[in-house]
Amino acid sequence: MKSVILLLLTLLCFASVAQEKTADDFSLPDLEGNNFRLSENIGEGPVLINFWATWCIPCKAEMKKLKLIYKKYKDQGLKILSITIDDPKTVSRVRGFVKKNRYPFTILLDTNSEVFQLYQGTYPPLSILIDNNGKIVYRHVGYRKGDEKKLEKYILSLLESKPDVEERR
């Protein structure tokens, strides 16, 4: 019984530490070659960072769900940064894949996986949800049908706790 309680306390400790970590800033090019900096896009609503690759089958399934979530919540301030970790050999597939699927969110290129490693990624997909203060509030590796429901609950809780523009003045 003591070991179970100790394990639960340890897990709670790790969970609260993960929620208190500030997201590391980064700058990456988008598909047009413009630089995108994370720190310049924090504060107007939740930011979901999703690492993926064109060769990753679970990534493709998840991105379809993220497209629906984005369309549902973008007007409330949700931003999705879709960061491909395709390497220099496969990055040429990205533009066609994005265009074919009409992904409406920001697509960024991390061809050397530097930002993926910064966020301790091991394999895609990896989702990181950041609140208005730049704190990581949710992290999930992999994708199985239904994972998007839990993510959507986190997004909704952040949107509901977001102060109105009038309150921020």
Secondary structure, DSSP 8 states (H G I E B T S, - for coil): -HHHHHHHHHHHHHHHHHHH-B----EEEBTTS-EEEGGGG-SSS-EEEEEE-TT-HHHHHHHHHHHHHHHHHGGGT-EEEEEE---TTTGGGHHHHHHHHT--SEEEE-TT-HHHHHTT-SSS-EEEEE-TTSBEEEEEES--TTHHHHHHHHHHHHHHHS--HHHH-
